[in-house]
Amino acid sequence: MGPGIMIQFKAGGRFFMGLNVVSLSGGGCSVKISNTLAASLRPDQLLSRVLIQHPSIPRLPLLGKISWIRGKQLELGDDSVLMGIEFSEADEAFTNAVDAYVLELLKASQ
Protein backbone atom coordinates (compact mmCIF):
# COMPACT_ATOMS: atom_id res chain seq x y z
CA MET A 1 0.00 0.00 0.00
CA GLY A 2 1.05 3.58 -0.37
CA PRO A 3 3.16 5.34 2.22
CA GLY A 4 1.68 6.48 5.48
CA ILE A 5 -1.90 5.24 5.33
CA MET A 6 -3.23 4.84 8.85
CA ILE A 7 -6.62 3.99 10.32
CA GLN A 8 -8.40 4.62 13.59
CA PHE A 9 -11.68 3.26 14.91
CA LYS A 10 -13.74 2.63 18.02
CA ALA A 11 -14.64 -0.92 19.04
CA GLY A 12 -16.29 -2.03 22.25
CA GLY A 13 -15.96 1.39 23.87
CA ARG A 14 -12.21 1.53 23.17
CA PHE A 15 -10.36 3.66 20.62
CA PHE A 16 -7.70 2.12 18.37
CA MET A 17 -5.45 4.67 16.66
CA GLY A 18 -2.38 4.80 14.44
CA LEU A 19 -2.76 1.36 12.87
CA ASN A 20 -1.02 0.71 9.54
CA VAL A 21 -3.23 -0.06 6.54
CA VAL A 22 -1.76 -2.90 4.47
CA SER A 23 -4.32 -2.91 1.65
CA LEU A 24 -7.24 -0.61 0.85
CA SER A 25 -10.29 -0.49 -1.39
CA GLY A 26 -13.54 1.46 -1.37
CA GLY A 27 -15.19 -1.46 0.42
CA GLY A 28 -12.66 -2.14 3.14
CA CYS A 29 -9.06 -2.62 4.16
CA SER A 30 -6.65 -4.90 5.91
CA VAL A 31 -4.74 -3.61 8.90
CA LYS A 32 -1.57 -4.62 10.70
CA ILE A 33 -2.31 -4.78 14.43
CA SER A 34 -0.38 -6.11 17.40
CA ASN A 35 -1.45 -9.47 18.74
CA THR A 36 -2.03 -7.81 22.12
CA LEU A 37 -4.54 -5.29 20.70
CA ALA A 38 -6.18 -7.88 18.46
CA ALA A 39 -6.89 -10.11 21.46
CA SER A 40 -9.78 -7.83 22.48
CA LEU A 41 -11.36 -7.90 19.00
CA ARG A 42 -13.39 -10.54 17.15
CA PRO A 43 -14.79 -11.16 13.67
CA ASP A 44 -18.21 -9.55 13.03
CA GLN A 45 -17.55 -6.96 15.75
CA LEU A 46 -19.05 -3.60 14.79
CA LEU A 47 -16.79 -0.57 14.50
CA SER A 48 -17.66 3.10 14.69
CA ARG A 49 -15.72 6.29 14.00
CA VAL A 50 -13.62 4.53 11.37
CA LEU A 51 -11.27 7.12 9.81
CA ILE A 52 -8.66 6.58 7.12
CA GLN A 53 -5.79 8.99 7.66
CA HIS A 54 -4.20 10.09 4.39
CA PRO A 55 -4.21 13.47 2.62
CA SER A 56 -5.64 12.00 -0.62
CA ILE A 57 -8.66 10.48 1.13
CA PRO A 58 -11.50 12.48 2.74
CA ARG A 59 -11.67 12.22 6.53
CA LEU A 60 -15.25 10.99 6.64
CA PRO A 61 -16.25 8.92 9.68
CA LEU A 62 -17.39 5.47 8.59
CA LEU A 63 -19.05 2.50 10.17
CA GLY A 64 -17.58 -0.93 9.69
CA LYS A 65 -17.12 -4.41 11.00
CA ILE A 66 -14.22 -6.77 11.44
CA SER A 67 -14.36 -9.34 8.64
CA TRP A 68 -11.51 -11.57 9.76
CA ILE A 69 -8.42 -11.77 11.95
CA ARG A 70 -5.45 -13.86 10.81
CA GLY A 71 -2.96 -15.30 13.27
CA LYS A 72 0.66 -14.28 13.67
CA GLN A 73 2.20 -13.42 10.31
CA LEU A 74 5.85 -14.50 10.30
CA GLU A 75 6.60 -12.36 7.24
CA LEU A 76 5.64 -9.23 9.21
CA GLY A 77 8.68 -9.87 11.42
CA ASP A 78 7.05 -8.97 14.71
CA ASP A 79 4.12 -9.78 16.99
CA SER A 80 1.51 -8.55 14.50
CA VAL A 81 -1.57 -10.09 12.99
CA LEU A 82 -3.63 -8.97 10.00
CA MET A 83 -7.24 -7.91 10.38
CA GLY A 84 -9.84 -7.23 7.68
CA ILE A 85 -12.28 -4.34 8.05
CA GLU A 86 -15.36 -4.03 5.87
CA PHE A 87 -16.76 -0.50 5.51
CA SER A 88 -20.53 -0.11 5.92
CA GLU A 89 -22.46 2.50 3.98
CA ALA A 90 -19.33 4.29 2.77
CA ASP A 91 -20.01 7.72 1.29
CA GLU A 92 -19.64 7.91 -2.50
CA ALA A 93 -17.04 10.70 -2.20
CA PHE A 94 -14.94 8.45 0.05
CA THR A 95 -15.25 5.44 -2.27
CA ASN A 96 -14.38 7.51 -5.34
CA ALA A 97 -11.35 9.06 -3.61
CA VAL A 98 -10.05 5.65 -2.50
CA ASP A 99 -10.56 4.17 -5.96
CA ALA A 100 -8.71 7.11 -7.55
CA TYR A 101 -5.84 6.80 -5.05
CA VAL A 102 -5.49 3.05 -5.63
CA LEU A 103 -5.51 3.60 -9.42
CA GLU A 104 -2.80 6.25 -9.00
CA LEU A 105 -0.66 3.76 -7.05
CA LEU A 106 -1.17 1.06 -9.66
CA LYS A 107 -0.13 3.41 -12.48
CA ALA A 108 2.96 4.53 -10.54
CA SER A 109 4.05 0.93 -10.00
CA GLN A 110 4.06 0.07 -13.73
C-alpha positions as CSV (number, residue, x, y, z in Angstrom):
1,M,0.0,0.0,0.0
2,G,1.1,3.6,-0.4
3,P,3.2,5.3,2.2
4,G,1.7,6.5,5.5
5,I,-1.9,5.2,5.3
6,M,-3.2,4.8,8.8
7,I,-6.6,4.0,10.3
8,Q,-8.4,4.6,13.6
9,F,-11.7,3.3,14.9
10,K,-13.7,2.6,18.0
11,A,-14.6,-0.9,19.0
12,G,-16.3,-2.0,22.2
13,G,-16.0,1.4,23.9
14,R,-12.2,1.5,23.2
15,F,-10.4,3.7,20.6
16,F,-7.7,2.1,18.4
17,M,-5.4,4.7,16.7
18,G,-2.4,4.8,14.4
19,L,-2.8,1.4,12.9
20,N,-1.0,0.7,9.5
21,V,-3.2,-0.1,6.5
22,V,-1.8,-2.9,4.5
23,S,-4.3,-2.9,1.6
24,L,-7.2,-0.6,0.8
25,S,-10.3,-0.5,-1.4
26,G,-13.5,1.5,-1.4
27,G,-15.2,-1.5,0.4
28,G,-12.7,-2.1,3.1
29,C,-9.1,-2.6,4.2
30,S,-6.6,-4.9,5.9
31,V,-4.7,-3.6,8.9
32,K,-1.6,-4.6,10.7
33,I,-2.3,-4.8,14.4
34,S,-0.4,-6.1,17.4
35,N,-1.5,-9.5,18.7
36,T,-2.0,-7.8,22.1
37,L,-4.5,-5.3,20.7
38,A,-6.2,-7.9,18.5
39,A,-6.9,-10.1,21.5
40,S,-9.8,-7.8,22.5
41,L,-11.4,-7.9,19.0
42,R,-13.4,-10.5,17.2
43,P,-14.8,-11.2,13.7
44,D,-18.2,-9.6,13.0
45,Q,-17.6,-7.0,15.7
46,L,-19.1,-3.6,14.8
47,L,-16.8,-0.6,14.5
48,S,-17.7,3.1,14.7
49,R,-15.7,6.3,14.0
50,V,-13.6,4.5,11.4
51,L,-11.3,7.1,9.8
52,I,-8.7,6.6,7.1
53,Q,-5.8,9.0,7.7
54,H,-4.2,10.1,4.4
55,P,-4.2,13.5,2.6
56,S,-5.6,12.0,-0.6
57,I,-8.7,10.5,1.1
58,P,-11.5,12.5,2.7
59,R,-11.7,12.2,6.5
60,L,-15.2,11.0,6.6
61,P,-16.2,8.9,9.7
62,L,-17.4,5.5,8.6
63,L,-19.0,2.5,10.2
64,G,-17.6,-0.9,9.7
65,K,-17.1,-4.4,11.0
66,I,-14.2,-6.8,11.4
67,S,-14.4,-9.3,8.6
68,W,-11.5,-11.6,9.8
69,I,-8.4,-11.8,12.0
70,R,-5.4,-13.9,10.8
71,G,-3.0,-15.3,13.3
72,K,0.7,-14.3,13.7
73,Q,2.2,-13.4,10.3
74,L,5.8,-14.5,10.3
75,E,6.6,-12.4,7.2
76,L,5.6,-9.2,9.2
77,G,8.7,-9.9,11.4
78,D,7.1,-9.0,14.7
79,D,4.1,-9.8,17.0
80,S,1.5,-8.6,14.5
81,V,-1.6,-10.1,13.0
82,L,-3.6,-9.0,10.0
83,M,-7.2,-7.9,10.4
84,G,-9.8,-7.2,7.7
85,I,-12.3,-4.3,8.1
86,E,-15.4,-4.0,5.9
87,F,-16.8,-0.5,5.5
88,S,-20.5,-0.1,5.9
89,E,-22.5,2.5,4.0
90,A,-19.3,4.3,2.8
91,D,-20.0,7.7,1.3
92,E,-19.6,7.9,-2.5
93,A,-17.0,10.7,-2.2
94,F,-14.9,8.4,0.0
95,T,-15.2,5.4,-2.3
96,N,-14.4,7.5,-5.3
97,A,-11.3,9.1,-3.6
98,V,-10.1,5.6,-2.5
99,D,-10.6,4.2,-6.0
100,A,-8.7,7.1,-7.6
101,Y,-5.8,6.8,-5.1
102,V,-5.5,3.0,-5.6
103,L,-5.5,3.6,-9.4
104,E,-2.8,6.3,-9.0
105,L,-0.7,3.8,-7.0
106,L,-1.2,1.1,-9.7
107,K,-0.1,3.4,-12.5
108,A,3.0,4.5,-10.5
109,S,4.1,0.9,-10.0
110,Q,4.1,0.1,-13.7
